[in-house]
Amino acid sequence: MPVESGSSAASRQAKQKRKSHSLSIRRTNSTEQERSGLQRDMIEAQDSKLPLSLRSNLLDLFSQIEREFENLYIENLELRREIETLNDRLAAEGQTVEGADLAKGALKTKASHSTSQLSQKLKTTYKASTSKIVSSFKATTSRAVCQLVREYVGHRDGIWDLSATRSQPVVLGTASADHTAMLWSIETGKCLLKYTGHQGSVNSIKFHPTDQMALTASGDQTAHIWRYMVQLPTPQPVADVSQQPACEDDVDFSDKDEADGELEGPNDCPCVRLPVTTLRSHQGVVIAADWLVGGKQVVTASWDRAANLYDVETSELVHSLTGHDQELTHCCTHPTQRLVVTSSRDTTFRLWDFRDPSIHSVNVFQGHTDTVTSAVFTVGDNVVSGSDDRTVKVWDLKNMRSPIATIRTDSAVNRISVSVNQKIIALPHDNRQVRLFDMSGVRLARLPRSNRQGHRRMVCCSAWCEDNTSCNLFTCGFDRQAIGWNINIPALLQEK
């Protein structure tokens, strides 16, 4: 019996060794599916409070990340082999060239250049998200140069929206949660006028195409049309508020906004207290408003899930645009045609066509997976939409079944704007950043953001101004300030 027991034990050990050896070989030569199955078995055997389905999803995600890094590692090895081959070839050529020092210098320069290219490529690649945020992988050979020019400080609460006038005099308008709208001199940063007619947060401001009239939307469930008359002050020399004109990879310092205290608004600014026209048909917060081409009609968007079209002269409701399933977040009109686009928390945006006076058609677009925060027209035949799902999509009006470009970011996108002349998209983010992309989805720049310049809280809106002023891009945020930027686009990008 003892002999049999010993042989049995030896047999079991041999079987275990064979089984372990077989398992090792199987793991080495198995397919990804078999390896995934073994990992799932290991996870099931572990003691965890997470649901099995969630753990399985996490396993799949980490497997994808592992494959991404494996591909990057293989690419790194191939690049290193190419560099070694290049160095060997240059060394062989250097032996036949008279003047060894010159050959060595050329070899060193070329090898250093190759190594620098490899380092830059690896830095760009590893900086990108491993969860397929592929927009960061796109290499940009030319970038915009951005410089902070002026800050517009005076509101007592966050600024939701801003825009520049489309007629002379060119001024900047801001809409704030402090129940006021302000007009500013772009060149001096001085407040020219304050509108105090609303009883709630002012959520939007847009200027009439030709007349000195402003349209504001408010949380008091109304939209106001009011007139303004301003006189521009004499421009002052621009202070050098930025020592670093480059806009990529600025150092991000700690948030200082909590120590700022209450900002004192301009006390000598003249006020307008009464509107020319009040539009009252909504049953909820009016979140945005805009003028239709020609300035004879306006459209408003509300949290009551409807957009209303009004006649400016009579203040009468012309159309109530219903169909969205949740609150509206934004509305925008086409610069040359009677088209309106509305966006909503229901993850859709709708295109309304009023070019035929007898009928108006509507098209629904479901290109996002979260709240569509804004959708805007370009001068051409494009619509650009931004969303809380951290994407921005460019659509062709002639074929809107699928986007022609998709921009993936690392933060929710707020009210975007598109440059008329240069066709550059400015993306304000929840994470205090502002990024610039071209219409094909290639990243051009990130605006500077540090403890000395840039926004310190969520950036709510961006707006372009292309009337030969010192600032051609404006941004505003919940840090109670608006900022004017000068964006210089290289000639190569302008040709594209």
Long-range contacts (C-beta under 8 A, 24 or more apart in sequence): 32-63, 36-60, 36-63, 39-63, 61-131, 64-130, 64-131, 64-132, 65-130, 65-131, 68-130, 69-130, 72-122, 72-125, 72-126, 75-125, 76-122, 79-118, 79-121, 80-118, 83-111, 83-114, 83-115, 83-118, 86-110, 86-111, 86-114, 87-111, 87-114, 129-410, 133-408, 133-409, 133-410, 134-408, 135-406, 135-407, 135-408, 135-409, 135-441, 135-443, 136-443, 138-441, 138-442, 138-443, 140-442, 140-443, 140-444, 141-492, 142-444, 142-490, 142-492, 142-493, 143-247, 143-248, 143-444, 143-445, 143-490, 144-247, 144-424, 144-436, 144-444, 144-445, 144-487, 144-488, 144-489, 144-490, 144-493, 145-245, 145-246, 145-247, 145-445, 145-487, 145-488, 145-490, 146-245, 146-246, 146-247, 146-436, 146-445, 146-447, 146-448, 146-485, 146-486, 146-487, 146-488, 147-242, 147-245, 147-485, 147-486, 147-488, 148-241, 148-242, 148-447, 148-448, 148-453, 148-454, 148-483, 148-484, 148-485, 149-238, 149-241, 149-470, 149-471, 149-484, 149-485, 149-486, 150-186, 150-187, 150-189, 150-238, 150-241, 150-470, 150-471, 150-483, 150-484, 151-189, 151-241, 151-481, 151-482, 151-483, 151-484, 152-184, 152-189, 152-191, 152-481, 152-482, 152-483, 152-484, 153-189, 153-263, 153-480, 153-481, 154-182, 154-191, 154-263, 154-264, 154-265, 154-266, 154-269, 155-180, 155-182, 155-263, 155-265, 155-480, 155-481, 156-262, 156-263, 156-265, 156-480, 157-201, 157-480, 158-457, 158-458, 158-460, 158-477, 158-478, 158-479, 158-480, 159-460, 159-461, 159-476, 159-477, 159-478, 159-480, 159-481, 159-482, 160-201, 160-202, 160-203, 160-204, 160-460, 160-461, 160-476, 161-202, 161-203, 161-204, 161-205, 161-288, 161-415, 161-460, 161-461, 161-476, 162-205, 162-461, 162-463, 162-474, 162-475, 162-476, 162-482, 163-205, 163-206, 163-207, 163-463, 164-207, 164-463, 164-464, 164-465, 164-467, 164-469, 164-474, 165-207, 166-207, 166-208, 166-209, 166-210, 167-207, 167-208, 167-209, 167-210, 167-211, 167-212, 169-230, 169-231, 169-232, 170-465, 170-467, 170-469, 171-230, 171-232, 172-465, 172-474, 172-482, 172-484, 173-205, 173-207, 173-214, 174-205, 174-476, 174-482, 175-202, 175-203, 175-204, 175-205, 175-216, 175-217, 176-201, 176-202, 176-480, 177-201, 177-202, 179-218, 181-205, 181-214, 181-216, 182-269, 183-214, 183-228, 183-230, 184-482, 185-232, 185-233, 186-465, 186-469, 186-470, 186-471, 186-484, 187-232, 187-233, 187-235, 187-236, 187-469, 187-470, 188-233, 188-234, 188-235, 188-236, 189-484, 190-233, 190-266, 191-265, 191-266, 191-269, 192-230, 192-231, 192-232, 192-269, 192-270, 193-228, 193-230, 193-269, 193-270, 193-271, 193-272, 194-266, 194-269, 194-270, 194-271, 194-272, 195-224, 195-226, 195-228, 195-271, 195-272, 195-273, 196-271, 196-272, 196-273, 197-224, 197-226, 197-272, 197-273, 197-274, 197-275, 198-222, 198-224, 200-285, 203-285, 203-286, 203-287, 203-288, 204-286, 204-287, 204-288, 204-289, 204-290, 206-289, 206-290, 206-291, 207-291, 208-291, 208-295, 209-291, 209-293, 209-294, 209-295, 210-295, 211-295, 213-276, 213-295, 215-289, 215-290, 215-291, 215-298, 216-289, 217-286, 217-287, 217-288, 217-289, 217-300, 217-301, 218-285, 218-286, 219-285, 219-286, 221-280, 221-282, 221-283, 221-284, 221-285, 221-286, 221-302, 222-278, 222-279, 222-280, 222-282, 222-286, 223-278, 223-279, 223-282, 223-286, 223-289, 223-298, 223-300, 223-310, 224-275, 224-277, 224-278, 224-279, 225-275, 225-276, 225-277, 225-278, 225-279, 225-298, 225-312, 226-272, 226-274, 226-275, 226-276, 227-272, 227-276, 228-272, 238-470, 241-453, 242-448, 242-453, 244-448, 246-448, 247-445, 247-446, 247-447, 247-448, 248-445, 248-446, 249-446, 250-446, 250-448, 250-449, 250-450, 250-454, 251-450, 252-449, 252-450, 253-450, 253-451, 253-452, 254-451, 255-456, 255-457, 256-451, 256-456, 257-456, 257-457, 257-479, 263-480, 277-312, 277-315, 278-315, 279-308, 279-310, 279-315, 281-308, 281-310, 281-317, 281-320, 282-306, 282-308, 284-327, 287-327, 287-328, 287-329, 287-330, 288-328, 288-329, 288-330, 288-331, 288-332, 289-331, 290-331, 290-332, 290-333, 290-340, 291-333, 292-333, 292-338, 292-340, 292-354, 293-333, 293-334, 293-335, 293-336, 293-337, 293-338, 299-331, 299-333, 299-340, 300-331, 301-328, 301-329, 301-330, 301-331, 301-342, 302-327, 302-328, 303-327, 303-328, 305-344, 307-331, 307-340, 307-342, 307-352, 309-340, 309-354, 319-354, 319-360, 321-350, 321-352, 321-362, 323-350, 323-362, 323-364, 324-348, 324-350, 329-371, 329-372, 329-373, 329-374, 330-372, 330-373, 330-374, 330-375, 330-415, 332-374, 332-375, 332-376, 332-377, 333-377, 334-377, 335-377, 335-379, 335-420, 336-379, 339-377, 341-375, 341-376, 341-377, 341-383, 342-375, 343-372, 343-373, 343-374, 343-375, 343-385, 344-371, 344-372, 345-371, 345-372, 347-371, 347-372, 347-387, 347-389, 348-372, 349-375, 349-383, 349-385, 351-383, 351-397, 351-400, 363-400, 365-395, 365-400, 367-393, 367-395, 367-402, 367-403, 368-393, 370-412, 373-412, 373-413, 373-414, 373-415, 374-413, 374-414, 374-415, 374-416, 376-416, 376-417, 376-418, 378-418, 378-420, 378-423, 378-439, 379-420, 379-423, 380-423, 382-439, 384-416, 384-418, 384-425, 384-439, 386-413, 386-414, 386-415, 386-416, 386-427, 387-412, 387-413, 388-412, 388-413, 392-416, 392-425, 392-427, 392-437, 394-425, 394-439, 394-440, 394-441, 405-439, 405-440, 405-441, 406-441, 407-437, 407-441, 407-443, 409-435, 414-458, 414-459, 414-460, 414-461, 415-460, 415-461, 415-462, 416-462, 417-461, 417-462, 417-463, 417-464, 418-464, 419-464, 419-466, 419-472, 419-473, 420-464, 420-466, 421-466, 422-489, 422-493, 422-494, 424-464, 424-487, 424-489, 426-462, 426-464, 426-473, 426-475, 427-462, 428-459, 428-460, 428-461, 428-462, 428-475, 428-477, 429-458, 429-459, 430-458, 430-459, 431-458, 432-456, 432-457, 432-458, 432-459, 432-477, 433-459, 434-459, 434-462, 434-475, 436-487, 438-493, 438-496, 444-489, 444-493, 445-487, 447-475, 447-485, 454-483, 455-479, 455-481, 455-483
